Amino acid sequence: MNHTSDSPSGSFCVAALYHFARFERFDSVREPLQALCEENGVKGTLLLAREGINGTIAGTDDGIAAVLSYLRAQPEFAGLEHKESRASKMPFLRMKVRLKKEIVTMGVEDIDPKRIVGTYVEPTDWNALISDPDTIVIDTRNDYETAIGIFQGAVDPKTKTFREFPDWVKNNAGLHNKPKIAMYCTGGIRCEKATAFMKEQGFDEVYHLKGGILKYLEEVPEQESLWEGACFVFDERVSVTHGLKEGDHRLCHACREPITPEVRQSPKFEEGVSCPHCYDTRSEADRDRYRQRQLQIELARKRGERHLGS
């Protein structure tokens, strides 16, 4: 049965998940998992590797439940946890199940969160930890993510990719100035490897936000929150805010940077063509090419279709 309609609440269920496990047979699961997702109208991306699974998928409540049930029926993923939010429209164009070397790419050999990892902190206890003057708070996400939201007082490494994070740690001796390190990311997976790395670098008291920013925004009331801004998400919603409500950011389709309604008022913004982040780094020939793509997107929209470049 193909479940492609909206869920009863009028919105799609979005499930973010990851699980570290010894998963030697990961390549044999790709095809049946892909087929199951397609059969249930589920779209998104799931990454499979010897170290486990990671990804975000969206669909009807029944469709997501079917996929999660299949995954938890695998012995390696019996303890799989996931985080749910809602989307007013399907936030993905297609379903991709991919085989990878790592489910989150840090590029450091022998980092194993199943062997050594930081101490999990529940969202309800997070404010007390990061307000402690003996704590250094580190955002492990990349610069385009931190640009639209961050915890009060957090250190922003301004990395372009997660691969840069280990070198950033090694080059910042000041991280040893306080006894506690508190780390966070979108859903928790980057911190699994980041805290494991920190422990191996000799840091003793290393903590991370269980369930990441998404779980914090879901559970902590806005009036008590120490989060400022919106949280970048890797789908067409672009961002979510407190209560996991959809934010008002959109992506510039030229440079993939998140942009606010204010930025869209700039003379350097042109839908699908440019924004202030990239205008000065693109040629007029580039913009002409983007305009042609945008024209095809708009024509597809008028036909009631979705262009793959949108």
N, C-alpha and C positions, 0 to 999 in steps of 0.2 A: 504493500500500500504506500502511495506517495503522499506524504504530508507536506503540502506546500502553502497552505493558507495561514493566516495569522492565528496566533493563539487566542483563547477565549477573552483575554484582557485587551485584545486589539494591538498587541505588540509582540515582537519576537523575543525569545529567550536567548541570551548570550551566555555561554558557559566558558569560563577561563579555567584551565587545569594544567597541572604538571605533577609528575611523580617520578622520583629517582628510584630505580630498581635495576637489578642485574637482569637484562633483557636480551639474551643472546639470540633469540629467534625473532628479533624485531622485523627482519626483512620478510618473513612469512606472513606477518599480520597486515602488511600494507594493503594488499589487494582486497581481502575480505572487509577491512575497515573502510576503505574507499567505497566499496559497493554498498555497504550498510548505510553510510552517510547519504549517498546519492538516493538510495531507495526511500529514505526518510526525509528527503528534502533539506538535509542539513548542509550548510556551507561554512567555509572557513579554512583554517590550516592546522594540521596536526603534524608534529615532528616526532619521528621514531628513531631511537638510537640504542646502542647497547646499554646506555646509562638510564634509559627510561622514555618518558613521553612528555610532550609540552605542546600547548596550543590553545587556540580560541575558536569556538564554533558557535553557530547560531541557527535557530530553526524554531519550529513549534515546540511547545512544552513536551508533547508526546515524542517528537523526533529526537530532541536532546536526551530525553529519558532513555530511549532505545539505545542510543550510542553509549551513554554512560553505563547502562546495564551490561552491554557487551564488553566494555573495557574492564569493568569490575569483575566480570566473569573470568578474566585472565588471571591466573594465580599471581603474577607479578604485580598486578594493579588492584588487588583486592582492597587495599587501604586507600585508594585514590580519593582525594578530596577535590572539590571544584567550587568556584564562586560564580554566582548568577547575577546578571543585571538584565535590563530590558532595552529594546531598541524599537523605535516607531516604525522602521522599515528594515528589510534584510540588509545587514551591514557588510555583507561579502558578496562577491560576484560569482565565485565558484568554490568547489571543494578540492583541497589539495592535501594528500597524505604523503609526506616526504620522508625519505631515509637520510639521516644525517650522522656525522661523526660525534657531535655533541647536541644535546637538546637546548642548550644555551651556550653560545660560543664565547669562551674566555681565553682560550688559546694557551692555557697552562697545563702541562702534563701532570697526571696523577692527582688532580684535585677531586676528592671523592666525598661528597656531602653525607654519604651513608656511613663514613668512617669517622669524620670529624666535622663539626658544624657549630655555629653560634647558638646562643640560648634564645628560644622563641619567646616573644613578648606579645601577649594578647592586646588587641586594639584598645581595650578599656584601661590597660596599664601603661600604654605608650606615653601619654602626656606626662606622667610623673617621671618616667625615665629621661625623656628628652629635655625636661625642665631642670633636671639635676645639674648643678654647675660642674660636677665631676664627669660629665658626659660630653663627648664629641659626637655630633650627629652627622652622618654621611649619606648623601643621596647617591645611589649607585647607578642611576639612569644616565642617559646621554643628554647633551646640551639642548637639543630641540624639545626634549621632554621637560626638563627643568625650567625651560624658558616660560612655560605657561602655568607652573604651579610647583610649590615646594613647602616643606615644613618650616615653621618659624625657627630661625637660628641654625638651619642645616648648612653644612659645607657642600658646595656644588663643585665637583671635580672638573666640570665642563669638558667631559670626554665626548669624542665623536662616535666611538664604538666601545663596547664592553671590553674589547681586547686591550684598550689603553688603560684600563683600571689598575691592573697589577703594577705597571710602571709608575702610575700616579701615586700609589701607596708607597712604593719604594723611594720615591723622590720627595716625600713629605714627612720629614723627621718630626715635625710638630705634632703628628698624630699620637706620639708617645707621651705628650705632655699631660694627659689626663688618663685616669685609670679605666674609664669605661668608653667603649665604642658602640654606638647604636646606628644600625644601618637599615635602609629601607629601599624598596623598589615598587614597581607597579602591582605585581601579584605575588611576589615572594621568591620567584625562582632565581633571579640573579643573586639575591642575598644568600641563597644556599651555597653557591660557589664563592661568593665574595667573603662571607664569614669564614668558610673553610680556609680560604687563602689567608685571611687575616690571622687566624689561629696558627697556621703554619709559619707565619712571619713573626711569631712570638708575642702577639697580642693576647692577653689573658681573658679579660672581661669583654667579650664580644656578643652583642645582642642584635636581633633583627625582628622586624615587625611581622608577626604571623599573618599571613594572608595579604600582606602588602597594603599599599594605599587603598586599593579597592575595598578591602575588608574594613579598613578604618573608616572610609567615607560611608560605608553601609551601616556600621554599628555605632559610631560616635556622633551624638547630636551636634548639629552645626554650631549651636551656641557654646558648646564646650570644645570645639575643634581648634587645633593649632595648625591646621592645614590652610594654606593661602593659595588661592587660584583654582585651577582646574587640573585634572589628571589626564594626561595624554593616553589614549588607547589605540591599539593597532587595528582599527577597522574604520568604516566610513562614518561612525559617530564622531571620530577625532578626539573628543574629550568627554569626560563625565565630571559631575560636581557632587556635592553632598547628597546623600541618599541615592547615589548612582544615577542621578538625572542627567540626561544628555546635555552637554555644554553647547556653547554657541560658536566654537571654533570650526573652521573648515581647513582643508588642505589646499595649498597652492599646488596645482598640478604640474607646474614647471620645476619646482625645487622640493616639493613634499614637506615644506615647513608648515606648522599649524599657524593660522592667521585669525585674528579677532575681527569682529564687526568694525572696529575703529580702523584697523589696518586696511580693510576693504574700501574705506573712504579715500585712501591715498591715490593721487594721480598715477602712481607707479603700479597700482593694482589693475589688472585686466583679467577677467574670469578665464581660467584655464591657460593663461599666457604668462603672467608675471605678477610679482608682488614686491614690496620694498626690500625683502630679504634677498631677492635674486636679480632684480632689474639691472643692476650695474654689472653683473657678471655674465649676462646673456647678450648675444648679438641680435641685431634686427633680423638676421636670417633665422636665428633660433625662434624668435617670437613669431615670425611668419609661419614657421613649421607648426608651432603650438596652436596658432590660430586655425590652421587647417584641421588639426586634430579636434579642437574645440567645436568647429563647425560640424564635424562628423558626429560628435557626442550629442549636439543639440538636435541634429536631424534624427538620430536614433531615438532620442527622448520624445520627439514629436510622433514617432511611429509606435511609441509605447514600449520601446526596447531599451536595453542598457548597453552602452558601448563599452568594450573591454578597457578602453583607455580612460574611462571616467573615474 
